[in-house]
Amino acid sequence: MTHWAILSGIEGNLAAYEAVLADIKRQRQPVEELYILGDAIAATSESAKVIQRIRSPRSNEPEPQVCQGWWEEQLLILHGLGRTGEPTELIERYGIAMVKTLWDAIPQDMVEWVRSLDFGFFELDCLLIHGSSVSISDELTPDTPPMQMLDRVMRMDANNLFCGRSGLTFQYKIQHGSVTSSITTLDQATSPQATLVKPRQVIGVGNIGRIPGQATYTLYNPNTNRVEFRTVRYGSGKGFQVTQ
């Protein structure tokens, strides 16, 4: 039976990543696919070690499939390889000093690996991405309006959208129904058209490295559509907690 482990936001926290890998190995059903939905790095000196660890899985570990996150995008912008020319979001969020801190955190020879990462993955009927189909910075949460959620999943015709930008674990279900829309221009208005909406869901996969001593990630069975959220505690108060 196929199982996926889906995580996001290691943020340069190697100890947290190792704790999650250890928890993955303890699963009764073997995990065959490991997805890291961005923010593997952050402006920390351990980020280089995290990249090395991701690129060198051990013989009993699945090969990580990694896509770009917000931190990866900011790094590429600093090197003139991003989708925009200036690190505006980085400066607005963390201040101008963070530009040099992030630059110094990732060795030059690892920047090309970051550049090679995909924007996201589409597997079976699942879109796995850091933000959403709109942008890496798009933050979906349990409070996101239903129409906005529906737009994000329908853009790629996905039944399941896994995202990591918010750092939260949540399961947001969109029930069967219909959406009526029309287009109004300066010349005329089109007749309303109804679009049938089949059940879909958006899953926040959690965050590995942001909270010291606590990492959250998601297990998913694509055959049964079962989602399981796991909280791994490491360090002095280590253990784990499962929510479904």
Backbone as JSON, one array per atom type, in Angstrom:
{
  "sequence": "MTHWAILSGIEGNLAAYEAVLADIKRQRQPVEELYILGDAIAATSESAKVIQRIRSPRSNEPEPQVCQGWWEEQLLILHGLGRTGEPTELIERYGIAMVKTLWDAIPQDMVEWVRSLDFGFFELDCLLIHGSSVSISDELTPDTPPMQMLDRVMRMDANNLFCGRSGLTFQYKIQHGSVTSSITTLDQATSPQATLVKPRQVIGVGNIGRIPGQATYTLYNPNTNRVEFRTVRYGSGKGFQVTQ",
  "N": [[0.85, -1.2, 0.0], [0.66, 2.15, -0.93], [2.23, 4.9, 0.61], [2.6, 8.34, 1.33], [4.89, 10.72, 2.6], [4.62, 14.02, 3.49], [6.04, 17.12, 3.76], [7.06, 20.37, 4.97], [8.94, 23.43, 5.28], [11.48, 23.02, 6.67], [13.44, 24.82, 7.2], [16.2, 25.12, 7.65], [16.66, 23.64, 9.96], [18.23, 21.11, 11.05], [18.14, 19.12, 13.05], [15.4, 18.86, 13.52], [14.55, 17.87, 11.04], [15.89, 15.4, 10.98], [14.57, 14.17, 13.1], [12.0, 13.87, 12.07], [12.5, 12.2, 9.87], [13.27, 9.93, 11.28], [10.85, 9.3, 12.52], [9.3, 8.72, 10.28], [10.5, 6.35, 9.46], [9.6, 4.68, 11.43], [7.02, 4.01, 10.81], [4.27, 1.78, 10.4], [3.23, 1.09, 7.9], [5.26, 1.21, 5.13], [6.78, 4.22, 3.98], [6.75, 5.37, 0.77], [7.08, 7.56, -0.86], [8.54, 10.73, -0.53], [7.91, 14.02, -0.02], [9.03, 17.32, -0.07], [7.85, 20.37, 0.52], [9.07, 22.96, -0.1], [10.88, 25.75, 1.48], [13.07, 24.47, 2.65], [15.41, 25.58, 3.35], [16.63, 28.42, 5.24], [17.57, 31.62, 6.56], [19.95, 30.65, 7.97], [22.89, 29.17, 9.4], [22.9, 26.4, 9.36], [21.56, 25.62, 7.14], [22.97, 24.81, 4.87], [23.88, 22.31, 5.67], [21.47, 20.98, 5.84], [20.7, 20.94, 3.14], [22.75, 19.28, 2.15], [22.08, 16.93, 3.51], [19.52, 16.34, 2.5], [20.17, 15.86, -0.16], [21.61, 13.56, 0.05], [20.29, 10.96, 0.74], [19.89, 8.14, 2.95], [20.36, 4.55, 2.61], [18.02, 3.26, 3.44], [16.03, 5.1, 3.16], [13.45, 7.06, 1.54], [13.86, 8.74, -1.63], [14.06, 12.17, -1.46], [11.7, 14.42, -2.88], [11.79, 17.63, -3.9], [10.47, 20.9, -3.85], [10.49, 24.41, -4.72], [10.34, 26.91, -2.16], [9.31, 29.78, -0.2], [11.66, 30.85, 0.98], [13.64, 29.76, -0.68], [12.96, 31.03, -3.06], [13.51, 33.71, -2.39], [16.28, 33.57, -2.04], [17.14, 32.99, -4.66], [16.34, 35.32, -5.94], [18.16, 37.13, -4.81], [20.44, 36.33, -6.1], [19.98, 37.08, -8.64], [18.4, 35.36, -10.1], [15.75, 34.97, -9.81], [12.12, 35.32, -10.08], [11.44, 37.92, -9.86], [13.07, 41.16, -9.66], [14.01, 42.39, -7.31], [14.55, 41.88, -3.78], [12.06, 42.43, -2.38], [9.95, 41.43, -0.72], [11.4, 40.0, 1.21], [12.89, 42.04, 2.49], [10.83, 43.68, 3.46], [9.65, 41.97, 5.29], [11.71, 41.1, 7.04], [13.71, 43.01, 7.21], [16.52, 44.99, 6.03], [19.02, 43.95, 6.77], [18.77, 41.22, 6.65], [19.2, 40.45, 4.07], [21.99, 40.16, 3.59], [22.48, 38.2, 5.5], [21.04, 35.95, 4.57], [22.3, 35.61, 2.11], [24.9, 34.9, 2.93], [24.37, 32.5, 4.17], [23.98, 30.36, 2.42], [26.09, 28.46, 0.52], [27.8, 29.32, -2.54], [28.03, 27.2, -4.35], [25.79, 25.7, -3.92], [23.63, 27.07, -4.77], [22.85, 26.64, -7.4], [21.67, 24.12, -7.21], [19.39, 24.79, -5.73], [18.17, 26.4, -7.6], [17.45, 24.47, -9.48], [15.21, 23.24, -8.5], [11.8, 22.17, -8.66], [8.71, 24.02, -9.28], [6.47, 22.92, -8.21], [4.58, 19.86, -7.72], [2.64, 17.54, -9.6], [0.85, 14.84, -8.92], [-0.93, 11.95, -9.62], [-4.11, 12.8, -8.7], [-3.32, 14.99, -7.31], [-2.04, 18.11, -6.29], [0.98, 19.27, -5.24], [2.57, 21.71, -3.48], [4.3, 24.72, -2.47], [3.09, 27.3, -1.88], [0.56, 28.12, -3.57], [-1.27, 27.44, -6.62], [-1.18, 29.97, -7.64], [0.98, 31.56, -6.6], [4.2, 31.31, -4.96], [4.16, 32.73, -2.6], [1.53, 32.76, -1.82], [-0.66, 32.29, 0.76], [-2.48, 29.84, 2.15], [-5.02, 29.11, 4.48], [-7.05, 27.77, 7.22], [-8.9, 29.79, 7.4], [-9.18, 30.92, 4.93], [-11.29, 32.21, 2.37], [-13.98, 30.24, 0.96], [-14.42, 30.46, -1.89], [-11.98, 31.38, -2.81], [-10.31, 29.25, -2.1], [-11.44, 27.27, -3.73], [-10.88, 28.31, -6.25], [-8.08, 28.02, -6.28], [-7.65, 25.23, -6.33], [-9.05, 24.5, -8.62], [-7.72, 25.74, -10.69], [-5.62, 24.09, -11.46], [-6.99, 21.82, -11.81], [-7.06, 19.98, -9.68], [-7.84, 17.46, -7.28], [-6.92, 17.26, -4.73], [-5.09, 19.5, -2.89], [-2.01, 20.04, -1.62], [-0.26, 22.02, 0.64], [2.26, 24.22, 2.05], [2.82, 26.78, 2.94], [1.59, 28.29, 5.06], [2.38, 26.95, 7.33], [0.71, 25.55, 8.96], [-1.23, 22.69, 10.08], [-3.97, 21.42, 8.48], [-7.19, 20.41, 7.23], [-9.14, 21.16, 4.68], [-12.2, 20.94, 3.41], [-14.03, 20.9, 0.41], [-17.25, 20.75, -0.57], [-19.5, 18.87, -2.74], [-21.15, 20.64, -5.36], [-22.27, 23.58, -7.09], [-21.11, 26.33, -9.1], [-22.04, 29.51, -10.11], [-21.35, 31.71, -12.71], [-20.61, 34.77, -14.49], [-19.63, 36.98, -17.17], [-18.98, 40.37, -17.44], [-18.63, 42.95, -19.71], [-17.63, 46.14, -21.15], [-19.29, 46.32, -23.29], [-21.26, 44.31, -23.2], [-23.06, 41.82, -21.25], [-22.51, 38.47, -20.42], [-24.52, 35.49, -20.44], [-25.36, 33.91, -17.33], [-23.4, 31.12, -16.29], [-23.37, 27.82, -15.12], [-21.15, 25.89, -13.22], [-20.3, 22.67, -12.4], [-19.16, 21.47, -9.29], [-17.01, 19.18, -8.01], [-16.3, 17.16, -5.07], [-13.51, 18.37, -3.32], [-10.3, 19.0, -1.73], [-8.16, 20.95, 0.42], [-5.05, 20.69, 1.88], [-3.16, 21.59, 4.59], [0.17, 21.03, 5.32], [1.78, 21.34, 7.53], [4.7, 22.28, 9.52], [8.17, 21.87, 9.75], [10.58, 22.94, 10.98], [10.21, 25.39, 12.37], [9.24, 25.76, 15.02], [11.04, 25.24, 17.87], [11.91, 22.01, 18.99], [9.54, 20.81, 18.19], [7.94, 19.31, 15.51], [5.82, 19.25, 12.7], [4.12, 17.23, 10.36], [2.75, 15.52, 7.42], [1.1, 12.47, 6.65], [0.0, 10.6, 3.89], [-2.32, 8.59, 2.17], [-2.74, 7.75, -1.04], [-4.42, 5.89, -2.16], [-6.61, 5.48, -0.5], [-7.25, 8.02, 0.19], [-6.72, 8.97, 2.69], [-5.75, 11.13, 5.27], [-3.24, 11.91, 7.56], [-2.12, 13.68, 10.27], [0.93, 14.38, 11.85], [2.7, 15.03, 14.84], [5.88, 15.53, 15.88], [7.96, 15.34, 18.59], [11.08, 16.42, 19.69], [14.38, 16.34, 21.14], [14.68, 17.4, 24.54], [12.04, 16.88, 25.44], [11.05, 14.72, 23.91], [8.92, 12.82, 21.67], [5.81, 11.75, 20.22], [2.81, 12.79, 18.57], [-0.38, 12.13, 17.27], [-2.75, 13.35, 14.98], [-5.8, 13.1, 13.24]],
  "CA": [[0.0, 0.0, 0.0], [1.48, 3.33, -1.09], [2.1, 5.99, 1.57], [3.45, 9.49, 1.1], [5.18, 11.67, 3.66], [4.63, 15.35, 2.89], [6.48, 18.06, 4.78], [7.47, 21.69, 4.49], [9.46, 24.33, 6.3], [12.6, 22.59, 7.52], [14.01, 26.13, 7.56], [17.57, 24.99, 8.14], [16.69, 22.96, 11.26], [18.63, 19.74, 10.74], [17.67, 18.22, 14.1], [13.97, 18.62, 13.28], [14.44, 17.02, 9.87], [16.3, 14.06, 11.38], [13.51, 13.61, 13.95], [10.9, 13.46, 11.19], [12.95, 11.02, 9.14], [13.21, 8.8, 12.21], [9.43, 8.97, 12.7], [8.87, 8.1, 9.03], [11.0, 4.97, 9.46], [8.85, 3.89, 12.42], [5.66, 3.76, 10.36], [3.94, 0.38, 10.12], [3.19, 1.03, 6.45], [6.43, 1.93, 4.63], [6.6, 5.43, 3.18], [7.42, 5.18, -0.51], [7.36, 8.85, -1.48], [8.8, 11.82, 0.41], [7.82, 15.33, -0.67], [9.38, 18.5, 0.74], [7.19, 21.46, -0.19], [9.71, 24.26, 0.03], [11.46, 26.28, 2.72], [14.06, 23.58, 3.25], [16.44, 26.48, 3.87], [16.28, 29.74, 5.77], [18.8, 32.4, 6.74], [20.67, 30.04, 9.09], [24.12, 28.51, 8.98], [22.67, 24.97, 9.19], [20.84, 25.35, 5.89], [23.86, 24.06, 3.97], [23.87, 20.92, 6.14], [20.17, 20.43, 5.46], [20.77, 20.64, 1.71], [23.59, 18.09, 2.01], [21.33, 15.76, 4.01], [18.45, 16.05, 1.53], [20.77, 15.34, -1.39], [22.31, 12.3, 0.34], [19.46, 10.07, 1.56], [20.5, 6.86, 3.27], [19.85, 3.42, 1.83], [16.67, 2.88, 3.89], [15.17, 6.3, 3.11], [12.99, 7.43, 0.19], [14.53, 9.89, -2.26], [13.19, 13.35, -1.32], [11.34, 15.26, -4.02], [11.79, 18.95, -3.28], [10.12, 22.04, -4.69], [10.89, 25.71, -4.16], [9.48, 27.62, -1.22], [9.5, 31.22, -0.11], [13.07, 31.14, 1.24], [14.39, 29.46, -1.9], [12.7, 32.1, -4.03], [14.25, 34.9, -1.98], [17.7, 33.35, -2.33], [17.35, 33.12, -6.1], [16.23, 36.74, -6.27], [19.42, 37.77, -4.44], [21.46, 35.95, -7.08], [19.54, 37.49, -9.96], [17.84, 34.18, -10.77], [14.36, 34.83, -9.42], [11.06, 35.79, -10.98], [11.43, 39.37, -9.74], [14.42, 41.68, -9.61], [14.41, 42.91, -6.01], [14.06, 41.09, -2.66], [11.14, 43.32, -1.66], [9.25, 40.71, 0.37], [12.39, 39.68, 2.25], [13.21, 43.26, 3.23], [9.63, 44.12, 4.18], [9.34, 41.05, 6.4], [12.81, 40.88, 8.0], [14.66, 44.11, 7.25], [17.59, 44.98, 5.04], [20.15, 43.15, 7.22], [18.53, 39.82, 6.33], [19.71, 40.19, 2.73], [23.35, 39.62, 3.72], [22.43, 36.96, 6.29], [20.63, 34.86, 3.69], [23.36, 35.44, 1.11], [26.02, 34.2, 3.56], [23.96, 31.2, 4.72], [23.98, 29.31, 1.41], [27.29, 28.54, -0.33], [27.55, 29.56, -3.96], [27.92, 25.97, -5.12], [24.49, 25.09, -3.67], [22.58, 27.91, -5.35], [22.37, 26.0, -8.63], [20.73, 23.07, -6.8], [18.14, 25.48, -5.39], [17.58, 26.84, -8.87], [16.95, 23.31, -10.22], [14.01, 22.69, -7.87], [10.53, 22.41, -9.34], [7.75, 24.93, -8.65], [5.54, 22.06, -7.49], [4.42, 18.53, -8.31], [1.28, 17.06, -9.82], [0.89, 13.39, -8.88], [-2.29, 11.41, -9.62], [-5.02, 13.95, -8.7], [-2.83, 15.83, -6.21], [-1.08, 19.18, -6.5], [1.82, 19.46, -4.06], [3.18, 23.0, -3.78], [4.54, 25.47, -1.24], [2.02, 28.28, -1.68], [-0.6, 27.65, -4.32], [-1.1, 27.55, -8.07], [-1.03, 31.38, -7.98], [2.35, 31.99, -6.32], [4.85, 30.72, -3.79], [3.82, 33.53, -1.42], [0.11, 32.64, -1.53], [-0.78, 31.57, 2.03], [-3.8, 29.29, 2.38], [-5.24, 28.75, 5.87], [-8.45, 27.4, 7.45], [-9.76, 30.98, 7.31], [-9.27, 31.38, 3.54], [-12.66, 32.09, 1.86], [-14.21, 29.06, 0.11], [-14.26, 30.72, -3.31], [-10.55, 31.48, -3.07], [-9.81, 27.88, -2.06], [-11.93, 26.59, -4.91], [-10.11, 28.83, -7.38], [-6.73, 27.49, -6.26], [-7.62, 23.82, -6.74], [-9.58, 24.34, -9.96], [-6.75, 26.23, -11.67], [-4.84, 22.95, -11.94], [-7.91, 20.69, -11.83], [-6.62, 19.01, -8.67], [-8.81, 17.11, -6.25], [-6.25, 17.45, -3.45], [-4.0, 20.46, -2.95], [-1.18, 20.03, -0.42], [0.52, 23.26, 0.67], [3.02, 24.37, 3.28], [3.19, 28.17, 3.21], [1.1, 28.79, 6.36], [2.99, 26.21, 8.43], [-0.35, 24.93, 9.75], [-1.85, 21.44, 9.63], [-5.43, 21.55, 8.4], [-7.86, 19.71, 6.13], [-10.21, 22.06, 4.28], [-12.96, 20.18, 2.44], [-15.0, 21.6, -0.44], [-18.27, 19.75, -0.87], [-20.11, 18.85, -4.08], [-22.11, 21.73, -5.58], [-22.11, 24.26, -8.37], [-20.75, 27.74, -9.05], [-22.61, 30.26, -11.23], [-20.5, 32.86, -13.03], [-20.88, 35.48, -15.72], [-18.62, 37.98, -17.5], [-19.54, 41.64, -17.87], [-17.68, 43.86, -20.36], [-18.22, 47.45, -21.43], [-20.28, 46.19, -24.35], [-22.37, 43.41, -22.9], [-22.9, 40.84, -20.17], [-22.82, 37.13, -20.87], [-25.49, 34.77, -19.62], [-24.72, 33.13, -16.26], [-23.1, 29.72, -16.57], [-23.16, 27.02, -13.91], [-20.08, 24.9, -13.28], [-20.41, 21.68, -11.33], [-17.97, 21.35, -8.45], [-16.92, 17.9, -7.32], [-15.61, 17.3, -3.79], [-12.07, 18.58, -3.35], [-9.8, 19.41, -0.43], [-6.86, 21.59, 0.56], [-4.42, 20.17, 3.09], [-1.95, 22.22, 5.09], [0.97, 19.88, 5.73], [2.53, 21.59, 8.76], [6.02, 22.92, 9.45], [9.16, 21.04, 10.44], [11.67, 23.52, 11.77], [9.97, 26.72, 12.9], [9.07, 25.72, 16.47], [12.07, 24.36, 18.44], [11.43, 20.85, 19.74], [8.26, 20.3, 17.7], [7.83, 19.3, 14.05], [4.56, 18.69, 12.22], [4.11, 16.85, 8.95], [1.55, 14.83, 6.99], [1.13, 11.21, 5.94], [-1.14, 10.52, 2.98], [-2.5, 7.36, 1.39], [-3.5, 8.14, -2.23], [-5.4, 4.87, -2.52], [-7.81, 5.65, 0.32], [-7.41, 9.46, 0.43], [-6.62, 9.19, 4.14], [-4.76, 12.11, 5.7], [-2.86, 11.79, 8.97], [-1.17, 14.7, 10.72], [1.79, 13.9, 12.93], [3.53, 15.98, 15.56], [7.05, 14.85, 16.43], [8.71, 16.15, 19.57], [12.46, 15.96, 19.73], [15.12, 17.04, 22.18], [14.45, 16.98, 25.93], [10.68, 16.37, 25.64], [10.7, 14.08, 22.64], [7.79, 11.91, 21.6], [5.02, 12.11, 19.06], [1.36, 12.91, 18.73], [-1.05, 11.94, 15.98], [-4.1, 13.84, 14.77], [-6.29, 12.64, 11.95]],
  "C": [[0.88, 1.24, 0.0], [1.18, 4.36, 0.01], [3.06, 7.1, 1.18], [3.69, 10.21, 2.42], [5.36, 13.03, 3.0], [4.98, 16.36, 3.98], [6.92, 19.36, 4.14], [8.13, 22.44, 5.63], [10.5, 23.74, 7.21], [13.33, 23.82, 8.04], [15.38, 26.01, 8.21], [17.71, 24.27, 9.47], [16.97, 21.48, 11.03], [18.12, 18.75, 11.78], [16.19, 17.87, 13.91], [13.78, 17.68, 12.1], [14.83, 15.58, 10.21], [15.23, 13.39, 12.24], [12.34, 13.12, 13.11], [11.28, 12.24, 10.38], [12.89, 9.78, 10.02], [11.77, 8.35, 12.43], [8.88, 8.28, 11.45], [9.3, 6.63, 8.99], [10.23, 4.08, 10.43], [7.45, 3.51, 11.94], [5.44, 2.29, 10.02], [3.86, 0.15, 8.62], [4.37, 1.83, 5.89], [6.05, 3.15, 3.79], [7.42, 5.3, 1.91], [7.8, 6.49, -1.19], [7.51, 9.92, -0.4], [8.84, 13.13, -0.35], [8.16, 16.42, 0.33], [8.89, 19.72, -0.02], [7.8, 22.81, 0.18], [10.15, 24.64, 1.43], [12.32, 25.24, 3.42], [15.15, 24.42, 3.9], [15.79, 27.67, 4.55], [17.61, 30.48, 5.93], [19.53, 31.91, 7.98], [21.88, 29.29, 8.57], [23.93, 27.02, 8.75], [21.98, 24.62, 7.88], [21.69, 24.54, 4.92], [23.89, 22.59, 4.37], [22.55, 20.24, 5.78], [20.17, 20.06, 3.97], [21.6, 19.38, 1.47], [22.84, 16.83, 2.42], [20.22, 15.36, 3.04], [19.03, 15.39, 0.29], [21.47, 14.0, -1.19], [21.45, 11.41, 1.24], [20.18, 8.75, 1.81], [19.75, 5.72, 2.58], [18.43, 3.01, 2.21], [15.69, 4.04, 3.9], [14.7, 6.56, 1.69], [13.75, 8.64, -0.32], [13.62, 11.11, -2.14], [12.94, 14.04, -2.66], [11.04, 16.65, -3.45], [11.34, 20.0, -4.28], [10.52, 23.34, -3.99], [9.85, 26.23, -3.18], [9.83, 29.09, -1.19], [10.98, 31.57, 0.1], [13.94, 30.85, 0.01], [14.19, 30.55, -2.94], [13.47, 33.36, -3.67], [15.73, 34.77, -2.26], [17.99, 33.53, -3.82], [17.23, 34.57, -6.55], [17.54, 37.47, -5.95], [20.51, 37.49, -5.47], [21.05, 36.31, -8.51], [18.92, 36.37, -10.78], [16.36, 34.01, -10.49], [13.39, 35.38, -10.45], [10.89, 37.3, -10.9], [12.86, 39.85, -9.52], [14.92, 42.09, -8.24], [13.82, 42.06, -4.89], [13.09, 41.89, -1.76], [10.47, 42.64, -0.5], [10.2, 40.41, 1.52], [12.68, 40.89, 3.12], [12.02, 43.73, 4.05], [9.36, 43.25, 5.4], [10.43, 41.04, 7.47], [13.81, 42.04, 8.1], [15.83, 43.91, 6.31], [18.76, 44.1, 5.45], [20.0, 41.67, 6.84], [19.04, 39.47, 4.93], [21.1, 39.56, 2.81], [23.34, 38.3, 4.48], [22.05, 35.77, 5.43], [21.71, 34.57, 2.65], [24.5, 34.6, 1.69], [25.67, 32.78, 3.99], [24.1, 30.06, 3.72], [25.21, 29.46, 0.53], [26.93, 28.67, -1.81], [27.32, 28.27, -4.73], [26.6, 25.25, -4.89], [23.34, 25.88, -4.29], [22.0, 27.27, -6.6], [21.41, 24.85, -8.31], [19.37, 23.68, -6.44], [17.42, 25.91, -6.66], [16.92, 25.68, -9.63], [15.64, 22.77, -9.66], [12.76, 23.07, -8.66], [9.69, 23.44, -8.58], [6.74, 24.15, -7.81], [5.45, 20.73, -8.21], [2.94, 18.25, -8.52], [1.36, 15.54, -9.94], [-0.53, 12.87, -8.73], [-3.26, 12.59, -9.71], [-4.62, 14.98, -7.66], [-1.84, 16.88, -6.7], [-0.33, 19.4, -5.2], [2.7, 20.67, -4.32], [3.37, 23.77, -2.48], [3.41, 26.43, -0.92], [0.73, 27.81, -2.3], [-0.28, 27.75, -5.8], [-0.92, 29.0, -8.52], [0.41, 31.85, -7.78], [2.88, 31.26, -5.1], [4.43, 31.44, -2.52], [2.35, 33.38, -0.99], [-0.09, 31.75, -0.31], [-2.23, 31.14, 2.27], [-3.9, 28.8, 3.82], [-6.68, 28.28, 6.04], [-9.42, 28.56, 7.33], [-9.86, 31.54, 5.89], [-10.69, 31.2, 3.03], [-12.82, 30.91, 0.91], [-13.99, 29.31, -1.38], [-12.78, 30.83, -3.69], [-9.92, 30.08, -3.07], [-10.2, 27.13, -3.33], [-11.15, 27.03, -6.15], [-8.73, 28.18, -7.44], [-6.67, 26.03, -6.72], [-8.09, 23.66, -8.18], [-8.63, 24.84, -11.04], [-5.94, 25.1, -12.29], [-5.68, 21.68, -12.01], [-7.44, 19.57, -10.89], [-7.77, 18.7, -7.72], [-8.24, 17.33, -4.85], [-5.09, 18.41, -3.64], [-3.28, 20.44, -1.61], [-0.28, 21.26, -0.46], [1.18, 23.43, 2.03], [3.28, 25.79, 3.72], [2.78, 28.64, 4.6], [1.82, 28.14, 7.54], [1.99, 25.47, 9.31], [-0.69, 23.54, 9.21], [-3.36, 21.64, 9.63], [-5.94, 20.78, 7.18], [-9.13, 20.49, 5.82], [-10.97, 21.38, 3.15], [-13.97, 21.06, 1.72], [-16.0, 20.56, -0.92], [-18.78, 19.88, -2.31], [-21.13, 19.98, -4.21], [-21.91, 22.32, -6.95], [-21.79, 25.73, -8.12], [-21.32, 28.41, -10.3], [-21.77, 31.51, -11.46], [-20.95, 33.5, -14.33], [-19.8, 36.53, -15.92], [-19.32, 39.24, -18.03], [-18.44, 42.5, -18.48], [-18.35, 45.21, -20.57], [-19.34, 47.35, -22.45], [-21.5, 45.38, -23.94], [-22.04, 42.52, -21.71], [-23.3, 39.48, -20.71], [-23.85, 36.49, -19.94], [-24.77, 33.98, -18.53], [-24.54, 31.68, -16.67], [-22.8, 29.0, -15.28], [-22.07, 25.99, -14.16], [-20.23, 23.95, -12.11], [-19.08, 21.55, -10.6], [-18.0, 20.0, -7.75], [-16.16, 18.08, -6.01], [-14.09, 17.4, -3.97], [-11.62, 18.96, -1.94], [-8.43, 20.06, -0.55], [-6.29, 21.16, 1.89], [-3.18, 20.98, 3.41], [-1.09, 21.16, 5.75], [1.81, 20.11, 6.97], [3.87, 22.25, 8.49], [7.0, 22.14, 10.3], [10.01, 21.83, 11.44], [11.4, 24.81, 12.5], [9.89, 26.76, 14.42], [10.1, 24.76, 17.05], [11.44, 23.22, 19.24], [10.15, 20.23, 19.22], [8.19, 20.43, 16.18], [6.51, 18.65, 13.65], [4.68, 18.38, 10.73], [2.9, 15.98, 8.67], [1.88, 13.51, 6.33], [-0.14, 11.12, 5.09], [-1.14, 9.19, 2.24], [-3.33, 7.71, 0.16], [-4.54, 7.11, -2.65], [-6.71, 5.04, -1.76], [-8.15, 7.11, 0.58], [-7.35, 9.8, 1.92], [-5.46, 10.12, 4.45], [-4.5, 11.94, 7.19], [-1.82, 12.84, 9.31], [-0.36, 14.15, 11.89], [2.59, 15.05, 13.53], [4.66, 15.21, 16.23], [7.76, 15.8, 17.38], [10.1, 15.56, 19.7], [13.22, 16.8, 20.75], [14.74, 16.52, 23.55], [13.06, 16.39, 26.16], [10.19, 15.61, 24.44], [9.57, 13.06, 22.79], [7.04, 12.25, 20.34], [3.55, 12.12, 19.4], [0.74, 12.81, 17.35], [-2.42, 12.56, 16.01], [-4.55, 13.45, 13.38], [-7.47, 13.46, 11.51]]
}
